[in-house]
Amino acid sequence: MGANDKKGKNPDTTPGTSQHWIDRSRTMNILTLLILCSYLGLGYISFKQLRLSEQSLRITERPWLKIKSKVNVEEIAENVPLAGIVEFTNMGKTVAKNLSMEIVMQVTPNGQAPDFSYERPALRNTMGSMFPDDPLPLYVTPYVETKASGFQPLNLSHYDLGELKAGRAYIMIYARVIYYDIFGVKYSTRSCGWKSIAPDAPAGYTARQCVAYNGVDDSHN
């Protein structure tokens, strides 16, 4: 009886041991999940910091194209093409790549809104790269398209010269350039300048839209 009693009093420890291992396994799984989440969180933060650093670098070190135009008023005469100079300068800190430039010079009637179209005859120029502070001057004149020889400089007519002298028209040069930075991000710059040769216009010059055309676009990427 005594032996049987001692034997009967021995507890069966198998269920308790199994439960202990289950709890321990769950704890390890939770810790592993927490560690994994921590690594994922650190990776996401590092990625965001890298993106912010890249964006900051692109803004502070990017190329900035400036366009400046000038009309040669001293050379204005009947049956002679108008002449001007448009200067492109990279004012940024890094090289501008794959530049595409378009320039239009025309006599604009005073009081008429310009359409800033580049579908008409225009001076077009491309350039593989432009380094900072290395200006590119381009000589521009109005063009006319002929069937025989394509685009040709347009001589200033007697009528247009009279309109300019009377203040009923002014000379306008508008241009744009599309370019890319070293990261392949696309940018563009627009410019418009105008010049009158008459001392005064009857009701002033309506060139406000030309001035408003000037601008720098944000990145396209």
GROMACS elastic network, one bead per residue, 0.5 to 0.9 nm:
[ bonds ]
;  ai    aj funct       b0    kb
    1     4     6  0.50582   500
    1     5     6  0.59733   500
    1     6     6  0.86512   500
    2     6     6  0.62854   500
    2     7     6  0.85733   500
    3     6     6  0.52189   500
    3     7     6  0.61497   500
    3     8     6  0.85668   500
    4     8     6  0.60218   500
    4     9     6  0.85808   500
    5     8     6  0.51100   500
    5     9     6  0.62258   500
    6     9     6  0.52029   500
    6    10     6  0.67631   500
    7    10     6  0.56369   500
    8    11     6  0.78508   500
   10    13     6  0.88775   500
   12    15     6  0.73889   500
   12    16     6  0.83594   500
   13    16     6  0.54401   500
   13    17     6  0.61866   500
   13    18     6  0.86984   500
   14    17     6  0.52164   500
   14    18     6  0.61826   500
   14    19     6  0.86992   500
   15    18     6  0.51016   500
   15    19     6  0.61790   500
   15    20     6  0.86102   500
   16    19     6  0.51241   500
   16    20     6  0.61741   500
   16    21     6  0.87981   500
   17    20     6  0.50333   500
   17    21     6  0.64160   500
   17    22     6  0.87466   500
   18    21     6  0.52621   500
   18    22     6  0.62931   500
   18    23     6  0.87761   500
   19    22     6  0.50352   500
   19    23     6  0.62105   500
   19    24     6  0.85618   500
   20    23     6  0.52740   500
   20    24     6  0.62025   500
   20    25     6  0.86156   500
   21    25     6  0.60130   500
   21    26     6  0.85797   500
   22    25     6  0.50611   500
   22    26     6  0.62069   500
   22    27     6  0.86103   500
   23    26     6  0.51260   500
   23    27     6  0.61776   500
   23    28     6  0.86713   500
   24    27     6  0.50597   500
   24    28     6  0.62328   500
   24    29     6  0.86401   500
   25    28     6  0.51201   500
   25    29     6  0.61911   500
   25    30     6  0.86509   500
   26    29     6  0.50339   500
   26    30     6  0.61542   500
   26    31     6  0.85959   500
   27    30     6  0.51257   500
   27    31     6  0.61694   500
   27    32     6  0.85275   500
   28    31     6  0.50688   500
   28    32     6  0.60151   500
   28    33     6  0.85104   500
   29    32     6  0.50445   500
   29    33     6  0.61062   500
   29    34     6  0.85800   500
   30    33     6  0.50486   500
   30    34     6  0.61424   500
   30    35     6  0.86107   500
   31    34     6  0.50272   500
   31    35     6  0.61293   500
   31    36     6  0.85200   500
   32    35     6  0.51252   500
   32    36     6  0.61223   500
   32    37     6  0.85819   500
   33    36     6  0.50288   500
   33    37     6  0.60906   500
   33    38     6  0.85186   500
   34    37     6  0.50570   500
   34    38     6  0.61031   500
   34    39     6  0.86617   500
   35    39     6  0.62640   500
   35    40     6  0.86207   500
   36    39     6  0.51278   500
   36    40     6  0.61682   500
   36    41     6  0.85340   500
   37    41     6  0.59889   500
   37    42     6  0.85086   500
   38    41     6  0.50442   500
   38    42     6  0.61155   500
   38    43     6  0.84703   500
   39    42     6  0.50949   500
   39    43     6  0.60236   500
   39    44     6  0.85601   500
   40    44     6  0.61251   500
   40    45     6  0.85997   500
   41    44     6  0.50958   500
   41    45     6  0.61680   500
   41    46     6  0.85325   500
   42    45     6  0.50882   500
   42    46     6  0.60500   500
   42    47     6  0.85096   500
   43    46     6  0.50670   500
   43    47     6  0.60942   500
   43    48     6  0.86431   500
   44    47     6  0.50159   500
   44    48     6  0.61913   500
   44    49     6  0.85721   500
   45    48     6  0.51292   500
   45    49     6  0.61141   500
   45    50     6  0.85244   500
   46    49     6  0.50687   500
   46    50     6  0.60851   500
   46    51     6  0.86109   500
   47    50     6  0.50530   500
   47    51     6  0.61996   500
   47    52     6  0.86248   500
   48    51     6  0.50344   500
   48    52     6  0.61018   500
   48    53     6  0.85026   500
   49    52     6  0.50611   500
   49    53     6  0.60537   500
   49    54     6  0.85190   500
   50    53     6  0.50479   500
   50    54     6  0.61130   500
   50    55     6  0.85841   500
   51    54     6  0.50323   500
   51    55     6  0.60965   500
   51    56     6  0.84852   500
   52    55     6  0.50496   500
   52    56     6  0.60129   500
   52    57     6  0.84457   500
   53    56     6  0.50554   500
   53    57     6  0.60359   500
   53    58     6  0.85173   500
   54    57     6  0.50096   500
   54    58     6  0.60744   500
   54    59     6  0.86496   500
   55    59     6  0.62305   500
   55    60     6  0.86577   500
   56    59     6  0.51747   500
   56    60     6  0.60964   500
   56    61     6  0.81574   500
   57    60     6  0.52876   500
   57    61     6  0.54637   500
   57    62     6  0.73805   500
   58    61     6  0.54478   500
   58    62     6  0.50434   500
   58    63     6  0.87297   500
   58   181     6  0.81330   500
   58   182     6  0.88002   500
   58   183     6  0.79335   500
   58   185     6  0.88630   500
   59    62     6  0.54639   500
   59    63     6  0.86992   500
   60    63     6  0.88669   500
   60    92     6  0.82953   500
   60    93     6  0.78414   500
   61    92     6  0.66774   500
   61    93     6  0.50930   500
   61    94     6  0.59579   500
   62    92     6  0.58239   500
   62    93     6  0.60665   500
   62    94     6  0.56559   500
   62    95     6  0.78651   500
   62    96     6  0.81023   500
   62   181     6  0.62942   500
   62   182     6  0.80500   500
   63    90     6  0.61374   500
   63    91     6  0.65767   500
   63    93     6  0.58490   500
   63    94     6  0.52716   500
   63    95     6  0.60870   500
   63    96     6  0.55485   500
   63   131     6  0.85771   500
   63   132     6  0.75130   500
   63   179     6  0.89305   500
   63   180     6  0.82329   500
   63   181     6  0.63838   500
   63   182     6  0.89104   500
   64    89     6  0.81277   500
   64    90     6  0.54435   500
   64    91     6  0.51008   500
   64    93     6  0.80898   500
   64    94     6  0.87328   500
   64    96     6  0.79865   500
   64   132     6  0.87156   500
   64   187     6  0.86762   500
   64   189     6  0.84326   500
   64   216     6  0.87407   500
   65    88     6  0.66753   500
   65    89     6  0.56415   500
   65    91     6  0.60150   500
   65    92     6  0.73866   500
   65    96     6  0.81706   500
   65   177     6  0.78433   500
   65   179     6  0.84717   500
   65   187     6  0.89972   500
   65   188     6  0.79191   500
   65   189     6  0.64771   500
   65   216     6  0.85461   500
   66    87     6  0.80223   500
   66    88     6  0.57373   500
   66    89     6  0.51775   500
   66    90     6  0.63074   500
   66    91     6  0.66398   500
   66   189     6  0.72203   500
   66   190     6  0.87069   500
   66   191     6  0.84289   500
   66   216     6  0.89449   500
   67    86     6  0.68547   500
   67    87     6  0.57012   500
   67    89     6  0.66092   500
   67   175     6  0.77583   500
   67   176     6  0.80600   500
   67   177     6  0.84883   500
   67   189     6  0.76625   500
   67   190     6  0.75623   500
   67   191     6  0.61025   500
   67   192     6  0.87050   500
   68    85     6  0.82192   500
   68    86     6  0.56124   500
   68    87     6  0.51153   500
   68    88     6  0.66518   500
   68    89     6  0.83479   500
   68   191     6  0.75079   500
   68   192     6  0.85464   500
   68   193     6  0.79985   500
   69    84     6  0.72088   500
   69    85     6  0.56587   500
   69    87     6  0.62285   500
   69    88     6  0.89272   500
   69   173     6  0.70110   500
   69   174     6  0.83266   500
   69   175     6  0.88823   500
   69   191     6  0.83234   500
   69   192     6  0.78141   500
   69   193     6  0.62412   500
   69   194     6  0.86136   500
   70    73     6  0.89555   500
   70    83     6  0.88497   500
   70    84     6  0.55074   500
   70    85     6  0.52978   500
   70    86     6  0.64626   500
   70    87     6  0.86211   500
   70   173     6  0.82615   500
   70   193     6  0.76073   500
   70   194     6  0.83577   500
   70   195     6  0.83908   500
   71    74     6  0.87688   500
   71    82     6  0.80401   500
   71    83     6  0.62757   500
   71    85     6  0.66120   500
   71    86     6  0.88509   500
   71   171     6  0.78625   500
   71   172     6  0.85213   500
   71   173     6  0.81733   500
   71   193     6  0.88159   500
   71   194     6  0.79786   500
   71   195     6  0.68639   500
   72    75     6  0.58187   500
   72    76     6  0.72825   500
   72    82     6  0.76234   500
   72    83     6  0.56855   500
   72    84     6  0.54000   500
   72    85     6  0.78969   500
   73    76     6  0.54579   500
   73    82     6  0.83240   500
   73    83     6  0.80818   500
   73    84     6  0.85706   500
   73   195     6  0.83074   500
   73   196     6  0.86857   500
   73   197     6  0.71773   500
   74    77     6  0.86789   500
   75    80     6  0.82586   500
   75    81     6  0.87774   500
   75    82     6  0.73167   500
   75    83     6  0.72916   500
   76    80     6  0.71397   500
   76    81     6  0.77477   500
   76    82     6  0.61004   500
   76    83     6  0.78819   500
   76   156     6  0.80903   500
   76   161     6  0.83169   500
   77    80     6  0.55858   500
   77    81     6  0.78972   500
   77    82     6  0.79713   500
   77   155     6  0.89578   500
   77   156     6  0.69934   500
   77   157     6  0.88631   500
   77   158     6  0.89488   500
   77   161     6  0.74150   500
   78    81     6  0.81467   500
   78   155     6  0.73240   500
   78   156     6  0.53276   500
   78   157     6  0.58342   500
   78   158     6  0.57806   500
   78   160     6  0.86537   500
   78   161     6  0.64803   500
   79   154     6  0.85332   500
   79   156     6  0.50157   500
   79   157     6  0.58116   500
   79   158     6  0.73934   500
   80    83     6  0.90000   500
   80   154     6  0.78626   500
   80   156     6  0.54827   500
   80   157     6  0.82087   500
   81   141     6  0.64764   500
   81   142     6  0.70285   500
   81   143     6  0.87231   500
   81   153     6  0.61770   500
   81   154     6  0.54601   500
   81   156     6  0.53899   500
   81   157     6  0.89778   500
   82   105     6  0.83261   500
   82   106     6  0.85293   500
   82   140     6  0.83146   500
   82   141     6  0.54783   500
   82   142     6  0.66426   500
   82   153     6  0.85495   500
   82   154     6  0.78157   500
   82   155     6  0.71326   500
   82   156     6  0.65365   500
   82   171     6  0.88389   500
   83   105     6  0.85960   500
   83   139     6  0.72165   500
   83   140     6  0.59434   500
   83   142     6  0.79279   500
   84   105     6  0.81025   500
   84   138     6  0.84650   500
   84   139     6  0.58651   500
   84   140     6  0.51905   500
   84   141     6  0.62780   500
   84   173     6  0.82479   500
   85   137     6  0.64475   500
   85   138     6  0.56536   500
   85   140     6  0.58197   500
   85   141     6  0.86482   500
   86   103     6  0.81135   500
   86   136     6  0.83123   500
   86   137     6  0.57151   500
   86   138     6  0.52728   500
   86   139     6  0.64554   500
   86   140     6  0.70481   500
   86   173     6  0.84002   500
   86   175     6  0.83339   500
   87   135     6  0.64424   500
   87   136     6  0.55224   500
   87   138     6  0.61627   500
   87   139     6  0.86963   500
   88   134     6  0.87065   500
   88   135     6  0.56135   500
   88   136     6  0.51233   500
   88   137     6  0.63648   500
   88   138     6  0.80990   500
   88   177     6  0.86719   500
   89    92     6  0.89744   500
   89   130     6  0.81463   500
   89   131     6  0.86438   500
   89   132     6  0.72930   500
   89   133     6  0.62515   500
   89   134     6  0.62991   500
   89   136     6  0.63878   500
   89   137     6  0.86762   500
   90    93     6  0.81284   500
   90    94     6  0.84477   500
   90    95     6  0.77833   500
   90    96     6  0.72423   500
   90   130     6  0.67164   500
   90   131     6  0.64715   500
   90   133     6  0.57170   500
   90   134     6  0.68692   500
   90   135     6  0.70627   500
   91    94     6  0.89223   500
   91   131     6  0.89766   500
   91   132     6  0.57948   500
   91   133     6  0.60720   500
   91   134     6  0.88813   500
   92    95     6  0.78470   500
   92    96     6  0.86017   500
   92   131     6  0.87028   500
   92   132     6  0.59577   500
   92   133     6  0.80906   500
   93   131     6  0.83724   500
   93   132     6  0.60663   500
   93   133     6  0.89055   500
   94   130     6  0.88891   500
   94   131     6  0.67859   500
   94   132     6  0.63978   500
   94   181     6  0.76082   500
   94   182     6  0.76884   500
   95   129     6  0.64822   500
   95   130     6  0.56279   500
   95   132     6  0.62828   500
   95   180     6  0.88589   500
   95   181     6  0.68133   500
   95   182     6  0.70601   500
   96    99     6  0.71624   500
   96   128     6  0.83188   500
   96   129     6  0.54419   500
   96   130     6  0.51073   500
   96   131     6  0.64921   500
   96   132     6  0.81029   500
   96   179     6  0.63032   500
   96   180     6  0.57917   500
   96   181     6  0.52902   500
   96   182     6  0.72326   500
   97   127     6  0.75627   500
   97   128     6  0.55831   500
   97   130     6  0.64970   500
   97   131     6  0.88625   500
   97   179     6  0.58543   500
   97   180     6  0.50673   500
   97   181     6  0.60186   500
   97   182     6  0.71657   500
   97   184     6  0.84353   500
   98   126     6  0.72508   500
   98   127     6  0.58977   500
   98   129     6  0.59942   500
   98   130     6  0.86515   500
   98   178     6  0.80333   500
   98   179     6  0.55975   500
   98   180     6  0.62167   500
   98   181     6  0.87826   500
   99   125     6  0.82006   500
   99   126     6  0.55123   500
   99   127     6  0.50155   500
   99   128     6  0.62241   500
   99   129     6  0.68075   500
   99   130     6  0.79176   500
   99   177     6  0.66723   500
   99   178     6  0.56735   500
   99   180     6  0.71773   500
  100   124     6  0.75225   500
  100   125     6  0.60829   500
  100   127     6  0.66671   500
  100   128     6  0.89311   500
  100   176     6  0.82964   500
  100   177     6  0.54970   500
  100   178     6  0.52299   500
  100   179     6  0.64967   500
  101   123     6  0.80343   500
  101   124     6  0.55892   500
  101   125     6  0.51037   500
  101   126     6  0.60962   500
  101   127     6  0.83987   500
  101   175     6  0.73390   500
  101   176     6  0.58734   500
  101   178     6  0.66558   500
  101   179     6  0.88056   500
  102   118     6  0.72876   500
  102   122     6  0.64790   500
  102   123     6  0.56841   500
  102   125     6  0.66137   500
  102   126     6  0.89241   500
  102   174     6  0.85007   500
  102   175     6  0.55272   500
  102   176     6  0.55638   500
  102   177     6  0.65204   500
  103   118     6  0.78431   500
  103   122     6  0.55850   500
  103   123     6  0.50642   500
  103   124     6  0.65167   500
  103   125     6  0.87728   500
  103   140     6  0.74693   500
  103   173     6  0.71315   500
  103   174     6  0.59118   500
  103   176     6  0.67688   500
  103   177     6  0.88819   500
  104   116     6  0.83568   500
  104   117     6  0.84803   500
  104   118     6  0.71726   500
  104   120     6  0.81387   500
  104   121     6  0.74277   500
  104   123     6  0.64938   500
  104   140     6  0.78442   500
  104   141     6  0.78337   500
  104   142     6  0.68424   500
  104   143     6  0.84258   500
  104   172     6  0.81502   500
  104   173     6  0.56945   500
  104   174     6  0.55100   500
  104   175     6  0.63115   500
  105   122     6  0.77301   500
  105   123     6  0.87643   500
  105   140     6  0.69869   500
  105   141     6  0.58366   500
  105   143     6  0.80344   500
  105   171     6  0.73871   500
  105   172     6  0.57803   500
  105   174     6  0.66653   500
  105   175     6  0.87499   500
  106   141     6  0.79955   500
  106   142     6  0.56332   500
  106   143     6  0.85708   500
  106   170     6  0.85473   500
  106   171     6  0.59411   500
  106   172     6  0.55481   500
  106   173     6  0.66143   500
  106   174     6  0.88797   500
  107   142     6  0.84838   500
  107   160     6  0.72236   500
  107   164     6  0.80639   500
  107   169     6  0.65280   500
  107   170     6  0.57669   500
  107   172     6  0.62543   500
  107   173     6  0.89609   500
  108   111     6  0.87045   500
  108   112     6  0.72437   500
  108   113     6  0.85290   500
  108   114     6  0.72930   500
  108   168     6  0.88045   500
  108   169     6  0.54503   500
  108   170     6  0.54654   500
  108   171     6  0.60815   500
  108   172     6  0.64960   500
  109   112     6  0.55784   500
  109   113     6  0.84453   500
  109   114     6  0.88552   500
  109   163     6  0.79664   500
  109   164     6  0.86605   500
  109   168     6  0.60892   500
  109   170     6  0.65823   500
  109   171     6  0.88607   500
  110   113     6  0.83934   500
  110   167     6  0.74739   500
  110   168     6  0.50902   500
  110   170     6  0.66156   500
  110   201     6  0.86393   500
  110   204     6  0.84892   500
  110   205     6  0.60632   500
  110   206     6  0.59202   500
  110   207     6  0.78132   500
  111   168     6  0.81615   500
  111   169     6  0.83248   500
  111   205     6  0.72540   500
  111   206     6  0.53558   500
  111   207     6  0.81624   500
  112   206     6  0.75908   500
  112   207     6  0.89899   500
  113   206     6  0.80827   500
  113   207     6  0.82730   500
  113   209     6  0.71803   500
  113   210     6  0.88253   500
  114   117     6  0.83495   500
  114   207     6  0.88324   500
  114   209     6  0.74423   500
  114   210     6  0.75783   500
  116   174     6  0.71276   500
  116   175     6  0.86553   500
  116   210     6  0.87609   500
  116   213     6  0.85683   500
  117   120     6  0.66524   500
  118   121     6  0.73462   500
  118   122     6  0.65917   500
  118   175     6  0.88125   500
  119   122     6  0.77627   500
  120   143     6  0.87393   500
  120   144     6  0.86020   500
  120   145     6  0.87612   500
  121   142     6  0.78704   500
  121   143     6  0.56812   500
  121   144     6  0.62172   500
  121   145     6  0.65786   500
  121   151     6  0.68516   500
  122   140     6  0.88841   500
  122   141     6  0.87985   500
  122   142     6  0.75594   500
  122   143     6  0.66779   500
  122   144     6  0.88923   500
  122   151     6  0.85759   500
  123   140     6  0.68426   500
  123   141     6  0.81531   500
  123   142     6  0.86152   500
  123   143     6  0.81429   500
  125   138     6  0.88513   500
  127   130     6  0.73522   500
  129   179     6  0.89788   500
  130   133     6  0.87900   500
  130   134     6  0.71353   500
  130   135     6  0.83795   500
  130   136     6  0.85017   500
  131   134     6  0.59183   500
  131   135     6  0.86621   500
  132   135     6  0.81879   500
  140   143     6  0.89815   500
  140   173     6  0.88135   500
  141   153     6  0.63166   500
  141   154     6  0.74703   500
  142   152     6  0.84346   500
  142   153     6  0.58307   500
  142   154     6  0.54450   500
  142   155     6  0.80641   500
  142   156     6  0.88663   500
  143   151     6  0.59694   500
  143   152     6  0.53205   500
  143   155     6  0.85946   500
  144   150     6  0.80214   500
  144   151     6  0.54188   500
  144   152     6  0.53522   500
  144   153     6  0.62316   500
  144   154     6  0.55385   500
  145   148     6  0.88565   500
  145   149     6  0.78915   500
  145   150     6  0.52012   500
  145   152     6  0.62807   500
  145   153     6  0.88645   500
  146   149     6  0.57678   500
  146   151     6  0.61200   500
  146   152     6  0.71285   500
  147   150     6  0.58797   500
  147   151     6  0.87406   500
  149   152     6  0.73321   500
  151   154     6  0.89387   500
  154   157     6  0.86191   500
  156   159     6  0.83109   500
  156   160     6  0.64651   500
  156   161     6  0.65946   500
  157   160     6  0.52676   500
  157   161     6  0.61821   500
  157   162     6  0.85769   500
  158   161     6  0.52447   500
  158   162     6  0.62296   500
  158   163     6  0.87447   500
  159   162     6  0.51550   500
  159   163     6  0.62796   500
  159   164     6  0.87399   500
  160   164     6  0.61470   500
  160   165     6  0.86208   500
  160   169     6  0.77663   500
  161   164     6  0.51157   500
  161   165     6  0.62059   500
  161   166     6  0.85685   500
  161   169     6  0.89022   500
  162   165     6  0.51761   500
  162   166     6  0.60782   500
  162   167     6  0.86179   500
  162   168     6  0.85149   500
  162   169     6  0.89140   500
  163   166     6  0.51389   500
  163   167     6  0.61988   500
  163   168     6  0.50092   500
  163   169     6  0.53891   500
  163   170     6  0.81513   500
  164   167     6  0.52444   500
  164   168     6  0.59932   500
  164   170     6  0.57300   500
  164   171     6  0.78972   500
  164   196     6  0.69775   500
  164   197     6  0.62947   500
  164   198     6  0.64616   500
  165   168     6  0.76825   500
  165   169     6  0.80571   500
  165   170     6  0.89212   500
  165   196     6  0.83286   500
  165   197     6  0.60830   500
  165   199     6  0.83104   500
  166   169     6  0.76519   500
  166   197     6  0.87234   500
  166   198     6  0.61457   500
  166   199     6  0.87878   500
  166   200     6  0.81987   500
  166   201     6  0.70823   500
  166   202     6  0.84155   500
  167   170     6  0.70547   500
  167   196     6  0.72887   500
  167   197     6  0.75288   500
  167   198     6  0.52261   500
  167   199     6  0.77233   500
  167   200     6  0.63032   500
  167   202     6  0.68667   500
  167   203     6  0.89959   500
  167   204     6  0.82875   500
  167   205     6  0.79146   500
  168   198     6  0.88482   500
  168   201     6  0.66910   500
  168   202     6  0.77889   500
  168   205     6  0.83441   500
  169   196     6  0.75637   500
  169   201     6  0.87008   500
  169   205     6  0.82133   500
  170   194     6  0.68835   500
  170   195     6  0.59183   500
  170   197     6  0.73328   500
  170   198     6  0.85877   500
  170   205     6  0.79759   500
  170   207     6  0.86347   500
  171   193     6  0.84839   500
  171   194     6  0.54968   500
  171   195     6  0.51800   500
  171   196     6  0.62136   500
  171   197     6  0.84345   500
  172   192     6  0.71676   500
  172   193     6  0.58270   500
  172   195     6  0.64819   500
  172   196     6  0.88429   500
  172   207     6  0.88593   500
  172   210     6  0.79759   500
  173   191     6  0.81856   500
  173   192     6  0.56753   500
  173   193     6  0.53439   500
  173   194     6  0.61976   500
  173   195     6  0.87888   500
  173   210     6  0.89097   500
  174   190     6  0.76280   500
  174   191     6  0.55291   500
  174   193     6  0.63372   500
  174   194     6  0.84940   500
  174   210     6  0.78968   500
  174   213     6  0.84635   500
  174   214     6  0.88345   500
  175   189     6  0.83664   500
  175   190     6  0.58904   500
  175   191     6  0.52552   500
  175   192     6  0.63895   500
  176   188     6  0.70312   500
  176   189     6  0.55402   500
  176   191     6  0.62217   500
  176   192     6  0.88318   500
  177   187     6  0.83888   500
  177   188     6  0.55068   500
  177   189     6  0.54350   500
  177   190     6  0.67684   500
  177   191     6  0.89935   500
  178   186     6  0.71837   500
  178   187     6  0.58040   500
  178   189     6  0.67567   500
  179   185     6  0.83499   500
  179   186     6  0.58279   500
  179   187     6  0.54388   500
  179   188     6  0.61819   500
  179   189     6  0.87170   500
  180   183     6  0.77004   500
  180   184     6  0.54748   500
  180   185     6  0.52654   500
  180   187     6  0.59656   500
  180   188     6  0.85504   500
  181   184     6  0.53487   500
  181   185     6  0.54861   500
  181   186     6  0.68453   500
  181   187     6  0.79353   500
  182   185     6  0.74872   500
  184   221     6  0.86566   500
  185   219     6  0.64311   500
  185   220     6  0.67529   500
  185   221     6  0.57352   500
  186   218     6  0.86870   500
  186   219     6  0.56740   500
  186   220     6  0.53811   500
  186   221     6  0.65996   500
  187   216     6  0.80504   500
  187   217     6  0.63238   500
  187   218     6  0.64816   500
  187   219     6  0.50838   500
  187   220     6  0.63950   500
  187   221     6  0.88686   500
  188   215     6  0.87659   500
  188   216     6  0.62246   500
  188   217     6  0.55011   500
  188   218     6  0.77471   500
  188   219     6  0.79744   500
  188   220     6  0.88893   500
  189   214     6  0.78508   500
  189   215     6  0.60535   500
  189   217     6  0.62201   500
  190   213     6  0.67441   500
  190   214     6  0.52153   500
  190   215     6  0.52396   500
  190   216     6  0.62906   500
  190   217     6  0.81768   500
  191   210     6  0.82701   500
  191   211     6  0.81726   500
  191   213     6  0.63435   500
  191   215     6  0.66482   500
  191   216     6  0.87985   500
  192   209     6  0.89537   500
  192   210     6  0.53822   500
  192   211     6  0.62386   500
  192   212     6  0.82370   500
  192   213     6  0.61441   500
  192   214     6  0.58166   500
  193   207     6  0.89894   500
  193   210     6  0.66327   500
  193   211     6  0.69735   500
  193   214     6  0.86262   500
  194   207     6  0.74029   500
  194   210     6  0.73812   500
  194   211     6  0.84525   500
  196   199     6  0.79042   500
  196   200     6  0.86510   500
  196   201     6  0.89258   500
  196   205     6  0.84998   500
  197   200     6  0.86375   500
  198   201     6  0.68712   500
  200   203     6  0.83940   500
  200   204     6  0.69904   500
  200   205     6  0.86128   500
  201   205     6  0.63332   500
  202   205     6  0.84683   500
  203   206     6  0.86679   500
  205   208     6  0.82075   500
  206   209     6  0.76644   500
  206   210     6  0.87267   500
  207   210     6  0.52472   500
  207   211     6  0.66651   500
  207   212     6  0.88651   500
  208   211     6  0.51976   500
  208   212     6  0.62193   500
  208   213     6  0.86912   500
  209   213     6  0.61069   500
  210   213     6  0.52109   500
  210   214     6  0.73355   500
  211   214     6  0.59127   500
  212   215     6  0.77557   500
  217   220     6  0.82202   500
  218   221     6  0.89565   500
